[in-house]
Amino acid sequence: MSQPLRTIVVGLDHYHVTGWVETLGLFPEQIEIVGRFDPDPASAKRDRPSYADPNLPQAFPDWFQSVPFSSNLESLARETRADLAMVTLPNRAAPDAIETLARAGSHVVVDKPGARTADDADRSVVATRSNGVRMAVAFTRRYGRAWQSVASEIERGRLGHMLSSEAIFVTSSVPARGPKNPIFDRDAMGGGILHWLGIHDIDLIQWLSREPIVSVQAMTATMSSDAVDVEDTISIQFRLAGGSVGTMHFAYALPRSGGVGYMALRGSKTSVSIDAAGTAEWIGPGSVADPLTAEITSSEVPRLPGYGSAGALIVADMLDAIASDRDPRATGEHARDALRVVDAAYASASTGRAVSIDTERFTAGGRT
């Protein structure tokens, strides 16, 4: 790029915004931050969001406070001639903002999932596609080396056909995160742990298996705090289009920060599991003498400031996607596909019945 992309940060009171701002700052020759937006004018003077992920910077860098601020997004996008926007708004507000940005000709990176429902996500898809701009959704694991490696092996046929799958992730409880944290606001975010974290594994299973989830049956609970109106625990049984069944379980249930978990795909040739740190274990057919053969691989991940290596990879991929006129690795369609499963899971939990999912517009195995 001959000139840095004129970039604005859209939403200043978000759990991840401080990390994204520092990550954008890692690309000084390609990105120039020219504006800040938040619907609350008082945000202009705040040096931090109300809650920040404990693994990310707790305040904005000093230089960010001097970036021009506006509480009118349409005016800011027009006046700054923004080429790119980093959207860190509640899921309730993100689709409207993306529509505004798309009309202004701005490409968009949005913190996942960027909508409360699949229908809302579809609005963003239509807006960006019809205005000829790119949208990347921060499904961080799609960008990790371990998951990319597993995806390549599966594409080469190493797994065989799917037999079953599972995903488990347990992380810090509602009291550990703070009950007033905006991520627990149902109206603003759409739901609880399934919306905030479980959606990563929904996206991964559909991406890696190249099959949509076609039906779900779910149960939810709120056990760690009665101060929130979203689920802190959810268990889901699901069926993939090829016929295999699987299970997911997600919970805010640890009394400290951080999380533990894994996801696994069990195939006719091999089985693979990947833990939250990106260590993959392949289990092959073995032999009579050695009936269980395992191969364990891990990837060295460089430690980077801000939103870490995943954030930097997302931004770098988006910059290349814009320059190359291609889709980023995780698009608005992928978020819409995952949110269809989220919508169905909540519907199932409320009725106690299995819910089928319309997969007519599923994005070809979740790959671009």
N, C-alpha and C positions, 0 to 999 in steps of 0.2 A: 504494500500500500504506500502510495507516495505521500499521503498525509494521514495523521492519526484520525481514527474515527471519533467524531464528536459524540460523547457519551453522557447520558444522564442517569442518575440513580432515582428510581421511582418507588418511594416508600421508605421512611426512616425509622419506623417503630416495628421492627421485625426481628425475630430471634436469630437470624443469620446475617443481617445487613452489614454489621461491622466486618465480618469475614469477607463478604463479597466486595466491599469497598477496598480493603487492603489487597485483595486479589486483583482487582482492576488496576491498582497501582503498580502491579508487577509488569505491566505492559506499557511503559511510558512512550515508546516509539510508535505504538499502534493504537493507543487509547488516550484520549484527552477528556477528562471529566469536566464538563462545562455547565452542569446544572444539577440541582437537588430538588426533588418534589416530595411533598407530603400534604395530605388534605388538612392537617392540623397546622395552622400558621405558627403555633408555639414551638413546633419541632425545629424551626430554623435556629433556635438558640440552644437546643439540647446537644450535648456532646456524646450521647449514648441512647440506645433504645431502652424501653422500660425493663425488658428482659433480654439477655443475650446468652447464647449457648456457652456453657462454661469452658468449652474447648476452643472458643474463638476469642478474638480481642473483645474486651468489655466496653471499649469506647472507640469512637471514630478517631482516625489519625488527625493531628492538628491541622494539616493542610486542607482537610476536607471541609472544615468550618468556614473557610473563605470562599468556597464554591457558591455561586449565585443560587438563591433559593426562591421557589415559587410554590404557592398552594393552588395554582391553576395549571393543570397538566397540559392542556391544549395550547395555552400561550407559551409555556416553557418549551415544549417540543418545537413550536413554530419559531420562536425567537432564537433558540440555540441552534436551529437546523440540525437536530440530533440525528445522527446516523444509527446509533445503537442505544438501547435502554436496558438497564438492569432493573427488573421489576421484583421488588421485595415488599409486596402488599399482602394483606389478608386474602385468602381465597375468594371471599365475597367480593372484593374490589378489583381483583386482578383482571378479569375478563373485560370490564369496561375500560380499564386503563390500556389494555392491549389493543382494543379496538381503536381508541384514540391515537395511540402511537402508530398503529398500522396505517391509518389514514394520513398521518403526517410523514410517512415514508421511513419510519424507524424500524430497524431490526430489533428483536427482543430476546433477551435471556430472562427466564422467569424461574424463581425458586419454586420447587415442586409443591403440589401439583398444579398450582396456578388457577384453580377453580374448585367450587364445591361439588359440582356434579358433572357428568359427562356432557349434558346439554350445554352447560356453561363453557366447558372446554371446547366444545364444537364451535361456539361463537368466536373464540380466539383463532381456531383453525381457519374458519371461513374468512375472518378479517385479514389475517396475515397472508393467506394464499391469494385472495382477491386483490390485495394491494401490492403483491410482488415482493414481500419482505420475508425474512427468515425468522423462525421462532425456535429457540432451544429451551427445553425443560430440564431442570437440574436433577435428573436421575443419575446421581453421581456414580453408581456402581457400573453403569454401562461404559464408563470411561476408564475404569480401573484395569490394569494390565492382567490381573488374574482372571477377571470375568471375560475380558477380550480373548484371552488364551483359551478358556473353556469354550467360548462361543465358536472359535475357529475349529477346535477339535470336534465339536458336535457337528458343525457344518460338514466336516470331512467324513462323517459317519461313524466316529469312534463310539458313540453312545448306543447306536442301534435305534430301535423304535421304543417309545416311552412305555414303561410299565407302571411307574408311580412316581410321586414327588412329594416333598415336604419342605416347609420353611418355618423356622422358629426364631423369634427375636424378643428378648426381654431386656428392658432398660430401666433407667431411673424412674422412680415413682412420682406420682403427682406431688406429694409433699416435698420431695427432693427438688423438683423443678419449680415449685411455687404455684399454688392453686389459682392465683390471679394472672398467671402467664397467659398471654393471648392465644397460645396454641390450644388452650382448653375452652375456648369460647365457641360454642357450637354454631351460633349465627355467623360469626366471622370466618370460621375455618371449615365448617361443614360436618365435622366429626372429630373423633379422638385419635387413638394410636393408629388405627387403620389408615386414616387420611394422612397423618403426619409421617409415619415410618413404615407401616405395613405395605403401603403402596409401592415401595422400592421392590419388595419381593414379588408382588403381583406382576410388576413390569418385568422383572428378571425371569420369572417362570415362563411368561408368554414369549419373551424375547429368545431365551435359550432353547425352549422346546419348539419354537416356531409354530405353536398351536395356541389358539385362543381358549380361554376358560369359558365354557358354555353353560355351566350351571353351578350354583353354590347353595350351601345351607350353613347358616351361621348362628352363633350364640355370642352375646355380649354381656359384660358385667362392669360395674364401677365399684371397686373394692377398696382402693387405697385412700380415697378421700370422698366425702360426701359434699365437698365444696365445688364440684364441677358437674357439668351437665353433659359430658361426653363419656364414652366408654374408655376405661383404662385397660381392658382385657377383651380380646376377641379370638374365638376359635372358628375356623372355617373349613368345611369339607367342600371339595370342588371336583369337577370333571373337566378334562381337556377334550378338545374336539376329536382327537384320535381315540377316545374311549377310556384312557387311564384316569384313575382317581388320585387325589392327593389331599394334603391337609396343611393348614397354616395356623400358627398360634403366635399372637403378639400381646405383650403386656408391659405396662408401666408398673414394675413390681420390685425393683431393686432400691435399697435405701441409700444409694450413692449415685454419683454421675457415672456415665458409661453404660455399655450394653454388651450382651453376649448372645451369640446365635449362629445359625448356619442355614443354608438351603441346600437341597440335594435333588438330583434327578437320577432316577433308577431306570436303566435301559436294558435292552435285551443282550447287548454285548458287554457293556461296562456300567458302572455306577460312579457318579461324581458328586462330591459334596464340597462346598466352599464356605468357610467360616467368615465372620464379620471382618476379620483382618486380611482376608484375601488368600488364605492358604487353601489350596485345593487338594483333595485326595481322590484319586481314581482307583477303583477296585475292579480288577479284571477277572477273567475266568480261571486263571491259575492252571494247575495240573493235579494229577493224582498225588504226586509227592508234595506239592505245594498248592493246596486247594484255594488259598486266598492270596492273591497278588495285589499289593497296593503300591501306588506311586504318589508321593507327596511332593507338591511344588509350591513355592512361595515366591513372591515378587518383592524386590527391594523398592520401596516407595520413598522418593526424596521428601524430606520435610520442608515444606514451604510455608511462608506466613499466610495470614488471612484464612481463606476457606480451604487451605491445604492443597495437596497435589491434585485432588479431584476437581476442586474449583478452578485451578489453573488450566487443567486439561479441558474443561468445559469451555472456558473463555478462548483458549487457543484454538479449539476445534471450531468454535463459532466464527472466529476471525478468518480461519481458512475457508469455512463454508461460504462466507460472504465473498471472499476474494475469488473462490473457485466456482461460485454460482451453483452450489449443491446444498442439500439438506444437512443439518447437523446430525449427530448420532442419535440424539433423543429429541423428537419433534412434538408438536402439539397433538398430532394424531396418536402418538404413543401414550401421552397423558390421558387423552380421551378414552383409549382402549382400556387403560388401567382403571379409570374412574367408572367405567361401565361395571366392572367387577365390584368396586367399592359400593356403588349405588345398589347393586343386587344384594350384596352382603348385608347392608343395613336393612333393606326391605325384607330379607329372609329373617333377620334377627327380630324384627318387629312383628312378624306374622307366625314364626315358627315353622314355616314351610320352605321347601327348596324353591329357588327362583332361577328361571332360565334367562340367558343373556343373548341379546341380538348381536351376532358377530358378523353381520353382512358387510360392514365397513371396516373389519379388522385389518390392521396395517401389515399385511404380508409377513407374518411371523415376527412382527415387531422390529424388522431390520430395514435400514435404508441403504 
